[in-house]
Amino acid sequence: MVDGSDIHYRVLRDKSALTDEVAAARRFCAQGGTAVLMVPVAPDDIPPCTSDAEVVPQ
């Protein structure tokens, strides 16, 4: 987790925390900050159009 005075960064691995984390990110953005939420997914959850284009999500 990396935070600063103008950035709110979270990797969302816990599905039960999703709603709270998104709400916190929206509040942070409403105050002029930047929020980055990363949601890791399993390779088989990547849509064919993305994997066929050889785009590798990070």
PDB file with one MODEL, atoms N, CA, C and O in Angstrom:
MODEL        1
ATOM      1  N   MET A   1       0.849  -1.176   0.000  1.00  0.00           N
ATOM      2  CA  MET A   1       0.000   0.000   0.000  1.00  0.00           C
ATOM      3  C   MET A   1       0.892   1.237   0.000  1.00  0.00           C
ATOM      4  O   MET A   1       1.806   1.358   0.816  1.00  0.00           O
ATOM      5  N   VAL A   2       0.620   2.130  -0.905  1.00  0.00           N
ATOM      6  CA  VAL A   2       1.375   3.373  -1.008  1.00  0.00           C
ATOM      7  C   VAL A   2       0.385   4.525  -0.909  1.00  0.00           C
ATOM      8  O   VAL A   2      -0.567   4.610  -1.685  1.00  0.00           O
ATOM      9  N   ASP A   3       0.614   5.383   0.026  1.00  0.00           N
ATOM     10  CA  ASP A   3      -0.234   6.564   0.162  1.00  0.00           C
ATOM     11  C   ASP A   3       0.658   7.789   0.252  1.00  0.00           C
ATOM     12  O   ASP A   3       1.805   7.714   0.691  1.00  0.00           O
ATOM     13  N   GLY A   4       0.128   8.877  -0.157  1.00  0.00           N
ATOM     14  CA  GLY A   4       0.805  10.155  -0.021  1.00  0.00           C
ATOM     15  C   GLY A   4      -0.264  11.204   0.198  1.00  0.00           C
ATOM     16  O   GLY A   4      -1.446  10.887   0.330  1.00  0.00           O
ATOM     17  N   SER A   5       0.155  12.444   0.233  1.00  0.00           N
ATOM     18  CA  SER A   5      -0.829  13.494   0.478  1.00  0.00           C
ATOM     19  C   SER A   5      -1.789  13.666  -0.696  1.00  0.00           C
ATOM     20  O   SER A   5      -2.887  14.198  -0.529  1.00  0.00           O
ATOM     21  N   ASP A   6      -1.374  13.213  -1.896  1.00  0.00           N
ATOM     22  CA  ASP A   6      -2.239  13.402  -3.060  1.00  0.00           C
ATOM     23  C   ASP A   6      -2.563  12.114  -3.801  1.00  0.00           C
ATOM     24  O   ASP A   6      -3.142  12.162  -4.886  1.00  0.00           O
ATOM     25  N   ILE A   7      -2.199  10.950  -3.236  1.00  0.00           N
ATOM     26  CA  ILE A   7      -2.508   9.682  -3.899  1.00  0.00           C
ATOM     27  C   ILE A   7      -2.992   8.641  -2.900  1.00  0.00           C
ATOM     28  O   ILE A   7      -2.468   8.518  -1.793  1.00  0.00           O
ATOM     29  N   HIS A   8      -3.994   7.907  -3.317  1.00  0.00           N
ATOM     30  CA  HIS A   8      -4.597   6.829  -2.517  1.00  0.00           C
ATOM     31  C   HIS A   8      -4.503   5.579  -3.387  1.00  0.00           C
ATOM     32  O   HIS A   8      -5.182   5.493  -4.410  1.00  0.00           O
ATOM     33  N   TYR A   9      -3.676   4.613  -3.001  1.00  0.00           N
ATOM     34  CA  TYR A   9      -3.424   3.428  -3.816  1.00  0.00           C
ATOM     35  C   TYR A   9      -3.755   2.181  -3.013  1.00  0.00           C
ATOM     36  O   TYR A   9      -3.281   2.016  -1.888  1.00  0.00           O
ATOM     37  N   ARG A  10      -4.562   1.311  -3.587  1.00  0.00           N
ATOM     38  CA  ARG A  10      -4.907   0.062  -2.911  1.00  0.00           C
ATOM     39  C   ARG A  10      -4.952  -1.069  -3.928  1.00  0.00           C
ATOM     40  O   ARG A  10      -5.367  -0.875  -5.071  1.00  0.00           O
ATOM     41  N   VAL A  11      -4.520  -2.252  -3.502  1.00  0.00           N
ATOM     42  CA  VAL A  11      -4.702  -3.484  -4.262  1.00  0.00           C
ATOM     43  C   VAL A  11      -5.842  -4.214  -3.568  1.00  0.00           C
ATOM     44  O   VAL A  11      -5.725  -4.602  -2.406  1.00  0.00           O
ATOM     45  N   LEU A  12      -6.937  -4.398  -4.283  1.00  0.00           N
ATOM     46  CA  LEU A  12      -8.140  -4.976  -3.690  1.00  0.00           C
ATOM     47  C   LEU A  12      -8.165  -6.487  -3.899  1.00  0.00           C
ATOM     48  O   LEU A  12      -8.511  -6.971  -4.977  1.00  0.00           O
ATOM     49  N   ARG A  13      -7.798  -7.215  -2.863  1.00  0.00           N
ATOM     50  CA  ARG A  13      -7.785  -8.676  -2.928  1.00  0.00           C
ATOM     51  C   ARG A  13      -8.967  -9.279  -2.174  1.00  0.00           C
ATOM     52  O   ARG A  13      -9.326 -10.433  -2.409  1.00  0.00           O
ATOM     53  N   ASP A  14      -9.567  -8.521  -1.283  1.00  0.00           N
ATOM     54  CA  ASP A  14     -10.642  -9.005  -0.432  1.00  0.00           C
ATOM     55  C   ASP A  14     -11.987  -8.484  -0.949  1.00  0.00           C
ATOM     56  O   ASP A  14     -12.293  -7.298  -0.826  1.00  0.00           O
ATOM     57  N   LYS A  15     -12.774  -9.376  -1.522  1.00  0.00           N
ATOM     58  CA  LYS A  15     -14.055  -8.988  -2.122  1.00  0.00           C
ATOM     59  C   LYS A  15     -14.976  -8.299  -1.114  1.00  0.00           C
ATOM     60  O   LYS A  15     -15.747  -7.414  -1.484  1.00  0.00           O
ATOM     61  N   SER A  16     -14.899  -8.694   0.139  1.00  0.00           N
ATOM     62  CA  SER A  16     -15.787  -8.102   1.148  1.00  0.00           C
ATOM     63  C   SER A  16     -15.430  -6.648   1.454  1.00  0.00           C
ATOM     64  O   SER A  16     -16.255  -5.921   2.009  1.00  0.00           O
ATOM     65  N   ALA A  17     -14.225  -6.211   1.107  1.00  0.00           N
ATOM     66  CA  ALA A  17     -13.801  -4.829   1.369  1.00  0.00           C
ATOM     67  C   ALA A  17     -14.012  -3.919   0.165  1.00  0.00           C
ATOM     68  O   ALA A  17     -13.745  -2.719   0.240  1.00  0.00           O
ATOM     69  N   LEU A  18     -14.487  -4.479  -0.940  1.00  0.00           N
ATOM     70  CA  LEU A  18     -14.600  -3.722  -2.183  1.00  0.00           C
ATOM     71  C   LEU A  18     -15.439  -2.449  -2.037  1.00  0.00           C
ATOM     72  O   LEU A  18     -15.001  -1.371  -2.438  1.00  0.00           O
ATOM     73  N   THR A  19     -16.618  -2.567  -1.476  1.00  0.00           N
ATOM     74  CA  THR A  19     -17.513  -1.407  -1.347  1.00  0.00           C
ATOM     75  C   THR A  19     -16.878  -0.309  -0.510  1.00  0.00           C
ATOM     76  O   THR A  19     -16.922   0.860  -0.891  1.00  0.00           O
ATOM     77  N   ASP A  20     -16.289  -0.668   0.626  1.00  0.00           N
ATOM     78  CA  ASP A  20     -15.660   0.331   1.501  1.00  0.00           C
ATOM     79  C   ASP A  20     -14.462   0.989   0.822  1.00  0.00           C
ATOM     80  O   ASP A  20     -14.269   2.199   0.942  1.00  0.00           O
ATOM     81  N   GLU A  21     -13.659   0.201   0.113  1.00  0.00           N
ATOM     82  CA  GLU A  21     -12.471   0.754  -0.550  1.00  0.00           C
ATOM     83  C   GLU A  21     -12.850   1.704  -1.678  1.00  0.00           C
ATOM     84  O   GLU A  21     -12.216   2.745  -1.854  1.00  0.00           O
ATOM     85  N   VAL A  22     -13.882   1.352  -2.445  1.00  0.00           N
ATOM     86  CA  VAL A  22     -14.326   2.237  -3.529  1.00  0.00           C
ATOM     87  C   VAL A  22     -14.890   3.535  -2.948  1.00  0.00           C
ATOM     88  O   VAL A  22     -14.629   4.618  -3.473  1.00  0.00           O
ATOM     89  N   ALA A  23     -15.653   3.426  -1.878  1.00  0.00           N
ATOM     90  CA  ALA A  23     -16.194   4.627  -1.231  1.00  0.00           C
ATOM     91  C   ALA A  23     -15.073   5.526  -0.711  1.00  0.00           C
ATOM     92  O   ALA A  23     -15.134   6.746  -0.864  1.00  0.00           O
ATOM     93  N   ALA A  24     -14.055   4.932  -0.101  1.00  0.00           N
ATOM     94  CA  ALA A  24     -12.922   5.710   0.406  1.00  0.00           C
ATOM     95  C   ALA A  24     -12.184   6.390  -0.742  1.00  0.00           C
ATOM     96  O   ALA A  24     -11.765   7.541  -0.617  1.00  0.00           O
ATOM     97  N   ALA A  25     -12.023   5.688  -1.854  1.00  0.00           N
ATOM     98  CA  ALA A  25     -11.344   6.264  -3.017  1.00  0.00           C
ATOM     99  C   ALA A  25     -12.150   7.438  -3.581  1.00  0.00           C
ATOM    100  O   ALA A  25     -11.583   8.463  -3.958  1.00  0.00           O
ATOM    101  N   ARG A  26     -13.462   7.282  -3.635  1.00  0.00           N
ATOM    102  CA  ARG A  26     -14.309   8.381  -4.143  1.00  0.00           C
ATOM    103  C   ARG A  26     -14.223   9.605  -3.245  1.00  0.00           C
ATOM    104  O   ARG A  26     -14.161  10.733  -3.735  1.00  0.00           O
ATOM    105  N   ARG A  27     -14.218   9.392  -1.941  1.00  0.00           N
ATOM    106  CA  ARG A  27     -14.085  10.527  -1.001  1.00  0.00           C
ATOM    107  C   ARG A  27     -12.744  11.228  -1.210  1.00  0.00           C
ATOM    108  O   ARG A  27     -12.672  12.457  -1.221  1.00  0.00           O
ATOM    109  N   PHE A  28     -11.691  10.440  -1.373  1.00  0.00           N
ATOM    110  CA  PHE A  28     -10.358  11.001  -1.578  1.00  0.00           C
ATOM    111  C   PHE A  28     -10.319  11.835  -2.857  1.00  0.00           C
ATOM    112  O   PHE A  28      -9.767  12.935  -2.866  1.00  0.00           O
ATOM    113  N   CYS A  29     -10.900  11.315  -3.930  1.00  0.00           N
ATOM    114  CA  CYS A  29     -10.934  12.050  -5.197  1.00  0.00           C
ATOM    115  C   CYS A  29     -11.764  13.323  -5.083  1.00  0.00           C
ATOM    116  O   CYS A  29     -11.424  14.343  -5.683  1.00  0.00           O
ATOM    117  N   ALA A  30     -12.845  13.267  -4.318  1.00  0.00           N
ATOM    118  CA  ALA A  30     -13.701  14.443  -4.135  1.00  0.00           C
ATOM    119  C   ALA A  30     -12.951  15.582  -3.455  1.00  0.00           C
ATOM    120  O   ALA A  30     -13.336  16.745  -3.571  1.00  0.00           O
ATOM    121  N   GLN A  31     -11.878  15.240  -2.744  1.00  0.00           N
ATOM    122  CA  GLN A  31     -11.061  16.257  -2.063  1.00  0.00           C
ATOM    123  C   GLN A  31      -9.863  16.681  -2.902  1.00  0.00           C
ATOM    124  O   GLN A  31      -8.976  17.388  -2.424  1.00  0.00           O
ATOM    125  N   GLY A  32      -9.846  16.237  -4.173  1.00  0.00           N
ATOM    126  CA  GLY A  32      -8.799  16.670  -5.089  1.00  0.00           C
ATOM    127  C   GLY A  32      -7.647  15.702  -5.261  1.00  0.00           C
ATOM    128  O   GLY A  32      -6.702  16.004  -5.989  1.00  0.00           O
ATOM    129  N   GLY A  33      -7.694  14.556  -4.620  1.00  0.00           N
ATOM    130  CA  GLY A  33      -6.616  13.580  -4.745  1.00  0.00           C
ATOM    131  C   GLY A  33      -6.840  12.631  -5.912  1.00  0.00           C
ATOM    132  O   GLY A  33      -7.848  12.704  -6.615  1.00  0.00           O
ATOM    133  N   THR A  34      -5.890  11.754  -6.096  1.00  0.00           N
ATOM    134  CA  THR A  34      -5.956  10.730  -7.131  1.00  0.00           C
ATOM    135  C   THR A  34      -6.001   9.370  -6.458  1.00  0.00           C
ATOM    136  O   THR A  34      -5.200   9.083  -5.569  1.00  0.00           O
ATOM    137  N   ALA A  35      -6.935   8.537  -6.880  1.00  0.00           N
ATOM    138  CA  ALA A  35      -7.050   7.190  -6.326  1.00  0.00           C
ATOM    139  C   ALA A  35      -6.764   6.169  -7.418  1.00  0.00           C
ATOM    140  O   ALA A  35      -7.226   6.302  -8.551  1.00  0.00           O
ATOM    141  N   VAL A  36      -5.992   5.146  -7.053  1.00  0.00           N
ATOM    142  CA  VAL A  36      -5.690   4.042  -7.954  1.00  0.00           C
ATOM    143  C   VAL A  36      -6.091   2.763  -7.237  1.00  0.00           C
ATOM    144  O   VAL A  36      -5.553   2.445  -6.177  1.00  0.00           O
ATOM    145  N   LEU A  37      -7.039   2.028  -7.818  1.00  0.00           N
ATOM    146  CA  LEU A  37      -7.483   0.763  -7.250  1.00  0.00           C
ATOM    147  C   LEU A  37      -7.136  -0.342  -8.237  1.00  0.00           C
ATOM    148  O   LEU A  37      -7.602  -0.335  -9.377  1.00  0.00           O
ATOM    149  N   MET A  38      -6.326  -1.281  -7.798  1.00  0.00           N
ATOM    150  CA  MET A  38      -5.954  -2.418  -8.634  1.00  0.00           C
ATOM    151  C   MET A  38      -6.722  -3.638  -8.152  1.00  0.00           C
ATOM    152  O   MET A  38      -6.796  -3.905  -6.953  1.00  0.00           O
ATOM    153  N   VAL A  39      -7.291  -4.373  -9.095  1.00  0.00           N
ATOM    154  CA  VAL A  39      -8.056  -5.574  -8.769  1.00  0.00           C
ATOM    155  C   VAL A  39      -7.436  -6.743  -9.526  1.00  0.00           C
ATOM    156  O   VAL A  39      -7.678  -6.909 -10.721  1.00  0.00           O
ATOM    157  N   PRO A  40      -6.630  -7.561  -8.827  1.00  0.00           N
ATOM    158  CA  PRO A  40      -6.034  -8.717  -9.498  1.00  0.00           C
ATOM    159  C   PRO A  40      -7.111  -9.719  -9.915  1.00  0.00           C
ATOM    160  O   PRO A  40      -8.083  -9.942  -9.192  1.00  0.00           O
ATOM    161  N   VAL A  41      -6.924 -10.313 -11.081  1.00  0.00           N
ATOM    162  CA  VAL A  41      -7.853 -11.329 -11.562  1.00  0.00           C
ATOM    163  C   VAL A  41      -7.076 -12.566 -12.002  1.00  0.00           C
ATOM    164  O   VAL A  41      -5.900 -12.491 -12.355  1.00  0.00           O
ATOM    165  N   ALA A  42      -7.755 -13.688 -11.971  1.00  0.00           N
ATOM    166  CA  ALA A  42      -7.155 -14.941 -12.443  1.00  0.00           C
ATOM    167  C   ALA A  42      -7.047 -14.881 -13.970  1.00  0.00           C
ATOM    168  O   ALA A  42      -7.888 -14.264 -14.624  1.00  0.00           O
ATOM    169  N   PRO A  43      -6.025 -15.512 -14.540  1.00  0.00           N
ATOM    170  CA  PRO A  43      -5.864 -15.477 -16.006  1.00  0.00           C
ATOM    171  C   PRO A  43      -7.099 -15.943 -16.770  1.00  0.00           C
ATOM    172  O   PRO A  43      -7.369 -15.439 -17.860  1.00  0.00           O
ATOM    173  N   ASP A  44      -7.848 -16.885 -16.226  1.00  0.00           N
ATOM    174  CA  ASP A  44      -9.036 -17.357 -16.942  1.00  0.00           C
ATOM    175  C   ASP A  44     -10.213 -16.383 -16.844  1.00  0.00           C
ATOM    176  O   ASP A  44     -11.254 -16.610 -17.460  1.00  0.00           O
ATOM    177  N   ASP A  45     -10.057 -15.306 -16.079  1.00  0.00           N
ATOM    178  CA  ASP A  45     -11.084 -14.261 -16.000  1.00  0.00           C
ATOM    179  C   ASP A  45     -10.841 -13.126 -16.996  1.00  0.00           C
ATOM    180  O   ASP A  45     -11.624 -12.179 -17.060  1.00  0.00           O
ATOM    181  N   ILE A  46      -9.768 -13.219 -17.764  1.00  0.00           N
ATOM    182  CA  ILE A  46      -9.442 -12.175 -18.739  1.00  0.00           C
ATOM    183  C   ILE A  46     -10.238 -12.453 -20.016  1.00  0.00           C
ATOM    184  O   ILE A  46     -10.140 -13.548 -20.571  1.00  0.00           O
ATOM    185  N   PRO A  47     -11.023 -11.486 -20.491  1.00  0.00           N
ATOM    186  CA  PRO A  47     -11.840 -11.703 -21.683  1.00  0.00           C
ATOM    187  C   PRO A  47     -10.988 -12.071 -22.900  1.00  0.00           C
ATOM    188  O   PRO A  47      -9.875 -11.567 -23.053  1.00  0.00           O
ATOM    189  N   PRO A  48     -11.506 -12.945 -23.763  1.00  0.00           N
ATOM    190  CA  PRO A  48     -10.736 -13.359 -24.946  1.00  0.00           C
ATOM    191  C   PRO A  48     -10.265 -12.182 -25.801  1.00  0.00           C
ATOM    192  O   PRO A  48      -9.156 -12.220 -26.335  1.00  0.00           O
ATOM    193  N   CYS A  49     -11.079 -11.144 -25.938  1.00  0.00           N
ATOM    194  CA  CYS A  49     -10.656 -10.020 -26.778  1.00  0.00           C
ATOM    195  C   CYS A  49      -9.389  -9.363 -26.245  1.00  0.00           C
ATOM    196  O   CYS A  49      -8.586  -8.844 -27.019  1.00  0.00           O
ATOM    197  N   THR A  50      -9.207  -9.384 -24.928  1.00  0.00           N
ATOM    198  CA  THR A  50      -8.009  -8.809 -24.317  1.00  0.00           C
ATOM    199  C   THR A  50      -6.835  -9.760 -24.471  1.00  0.00           C
ATOM    200  O   THR A  50      -5.748  -9.344 -24.872  1.00  0.00           O
ATOM    201  N   SER A  51      -7.042 -11.037 -24.156  1.00  0.00           N
ATOM    202  CA  SER A  51      -5.940 -11.998 -24.257  1.00  0.00           C
ATOM    203  C   SER A  51      -5.546 -12.234 -25.724  1.00  0.00           C
ATOM    204  O   SER A  51      -4.369 -12.452 -26.012  1.00  0.00           O
ATOM    205  N   ASP A  52      -6.513 -12.193 -26.656  1.00  0.00           N
ATOM    206  CA  ASP A  52      -6.203 -12.363 -28.078  1.00  0.00           C
ATOM    207  C   ASP A  52      -5.366 -11.209 -28.618  1.00  0.00           C
ATOM    208  O   ASP A  52      -4.585 -11.377 -29.554  1.00  0.00           O
ATOM    209  N   ALA A  53      -5.541 -10.034 -28.011  1.00  0.00           N
ATOM    210  CA  ALA A  53      -4.770  -8.862 -28.449  1.00  0.00           C
ATOM    211  C   ALA A  53      -3.382  -8.846 -27.820  1.00  0.00           C
ATOM    212  O   ALA A  53      -2.602  -7.917 -28.031  1.00  0.00           O
ATOM    213  N   GLU A  54      -3.088  -9.886 -27.045  1.00  0.00           N
ATOM    214  CA  GLU A  54      -1.800 -10.036 -26.365  1.00  0.00           C
ATOM    215  C   GLU A  54      -1.531  -8.876 -25.409  1.00  0.00           C
ATOM    216  O   GLU A  54      -0.387  -8.458 -25.231  1.00  0.00           O
ATOM    217  N   VAL A  55      -2.585  -8.369 -24.806  1.00  0.00           N
ATOM    218  CA  VAL A  55      -2.461  -7.353 -23.767  1.00  0.00           C
ATOM    219  C   VAL A  55      -2.315  -8.088 -22.447  1.00  0.00           C
ATOM    220  O   VAL A  55      -3.143  -8.934 -22.109  1.00  0.00           O
ATOM    221  N   VAL A  56      -1.280  -7.775 -21.710  1.00  0.00           N
ATOM    222  CA  VAL A  56      -1.048  -8.457 -20.436  1.00  0.00           C
ATOM    223  C   VAL A  56      -1.411  -7.504 -19.309  1.00  0.00           C
ATOM    224  O   VAL A  56      -0.663  -6.569 -19.021  1.00  0.00           O
ATOM    225  N   PRO A  57      -2.568  -7.735 -18.661  1.00  0.00           N
ATOM    226  CA  PRO A  57      -2.937  -6.872 -17.534  1.00  0.00           C
ATOM    227  C   PRO A  57      -1.918  -7.000 -16.412  1.00  0.00           C
ATOM    228  O   PRO A  57      -1.399  -8.084 -16.147  1.00  0.00           O
ATOM    229  N   GLN A  58      -1.644  -5.891 -15.766  1.00  0.00           N
ATOM    230  CA  GLN A  58      -0.678  -5.892 -14.658  1.00  0.00           C
ATOM    231  C   GLN A  58      -1.394  -5.825 -13.343  1.00  0.00           C
ATOM    232  O   GLN A  58      -0.754  -5.816 -12.292  1.00  0.00           O
TER     233      GLN A  58
ENDMDL
END
